[in-house]
Amino acid sequence: MNLAKFDQELCNGKIQYLAGVDEAGRGPLAGPVVAAAIIFPIGFKLESIKDSKKISENKRSLIYPEILKNALSVGVGIIHEEEIDRINILQGTYNAMKIALGKLQIHPEKVIVDGNRGNIKHYDSNYIVNGDNKSQSIAAASIIAKVTRDRIMLEYDKVFPEYGFAKHKGYGTKLHLDAIIQNKATAIHRKSFN
């Protein structure tokens, strides 16, 4: 599927500023949830942009600067684990998306979000199931969010090397669960994720 064409057809010659929004980090046991919002020039196409889950970590890190270089505007929102514990992961994800949109330097005329629902009320918004496999701007947002979150987790790995955050990025792998059993939870673990 041509992801750039999907965005262009959605704009239909009437919308100049379309923002794609996606998140990374809803499922992990540790670390923040990160959302990104991206506006590309209409008609821009970068073949290497795909859903972040379908690209290797190395390839994502190569595409990341290309996205930043070509985007008209990029916003990133981060909600840390203590806030996730306080308000829950779903609300934390929505808040990260709102922060990301708020950091855009251009006011989007339309916002498209990966998923079937959200809580974005200040923009004309569409929710697109499997959007990171359909829309170039959503897929690019997924890459920015994932690379940003992975970099945060690599920094946490330096502070807590015994947990292996560089390998699993906070997800509930056997290595991670064994480390929690052996060492107990850290300050960056989501206490509400029993």
QUIFEN-V962206 format. One record per pair of residues at least 24 apart in sequence whose ideal C-beta (glycine too) atoms are under 6 Angstrom apart, sorted by the first residue. I is the first residue (numbers start at 1). J is the second residue. Records with the same first field share a line. If there is no record, write none. Layout:
I=J + J
This chain:
3=135 + 136 + 139
4=45 + 136
6=134 + 135
7=135 + 136 + 137
11=42
15=109 + 110
17=106 + 108 + 109
18=110
19=108 + 111
20=112 + 135 + 137 + 138 + 141
21=97 + 113 + 141
22=114 + 132 + 138 + 141 + 142 + 145
23=93 + 145
24=145 + 146 + 149
25=149
26=89 + 93
28=170 + 171
29=170 + 172 + 190 + 193
30=170 + 188 + 189
31=153 + 170 + 188
32=78 + 79 + 80
33=79 + 92 + 93 + 96
34=78 + 145 + 148 + 149
35=77 + 96 + 97 + 100 + 145
36=76 + 100 + 141 + 144 + 145
37=75 + 100 + 101 + 104
38=71 + 74 + 137 + 140 + 141
39=72 + 73 + 106 + 108
40=71 + 137
41=72
44=70
49=136 + 139 + 140
50=139
51=132 + 133 + 139 + 142
52=142 + 143 + 146
60=143 + 147
63=143
64=147
67=140
72=106
73=104 + 105 + 106
75=100 + 103 + 104
76=100 + 148
81=188 + 190
84=190
85=190 + 191 + 192
94=118 + 119
114=138
156=188
160=186
